[in-house]
Amino acid sequence: MAMLEVKNLGISFGGLKAVDDFSMTIEKGQLYGLIGPNGAGKTTIFNLLTGVYKPTAGRVFLDGQDITGKNTIDINRAGIARTFQNIRLFAELSVLDNVKAGLHNHYPYSTLSGVLRLPSYRRQEKAMDDKAMEILKVFGLDGEFDYKASNLPYGKQRKLEIARALATEPKLLLLDEPAAGMNPNETAELMETIRFVRDHFDMTILLIEHDMKLVSGICEKLTVLNFGHMLAEGPTAEVLNNHDVIVAYLGE
């Protein structure tokens, strides 16, 4: 069974079809890329998959479960987490607390136990601290657990955002232009991080990206979007050599 099945998805804004008849299948454990020119509809699709927008047509299935039209919280609980092109960390919170923010659905305690600092609260806090540190260690951020998130270098903020998303224990991780604003060294390190996340967490990953070096280096399969329509799909090398893709996207 596929991890994600998107069937004939569409959405219109004021009569304009931003995405029309879009279909895509991503297998479990796959590292998949969604590419296309600016304004092609890529982020709109991410917003449809995560419940920010509700589709006007089509269905979305996550690991066999129909999640079409559900809200963002329910979709996150079903198993989709995302990062954003513009980093959205809790800038004034510590690195540790940013990751703990992603753990709360899995470590519930009552308001009363929290207010009174009861033993059940302290146990849950200790468990969250331990789990958050375990995740931070994977990303090499455990030595900076008490830093303010805003004080991390840009590349490490990107890593922290991925770490926080993983703390929600997703089945599918959506990365929205993870290399945006990175220098070549940071991008190379990010590529290794994404590969490691896929392998270490047995994760399925869908990413939007404009950096073709990153896309060709890590994505096993691509879908190309143009003006809200699918232009091409298939193995990465094959798609990047497709004449229509070169004309529409690479500008040659």
Helices and strands as residue ranges (DSSP letters): E 4-13, E 16-26, E 31-35, H 42-49, E 57-62, E 65-66, H 72-78, E 80-82, H 95-101, G 104-106, H 111-115, H 119-138, G 142-144, G 149-151, H 154-166, E 172-176, H 184-200, E 204-208, H 212-218, E 221-226, E 229-235, H 236-240, H 243-245, I 246-250
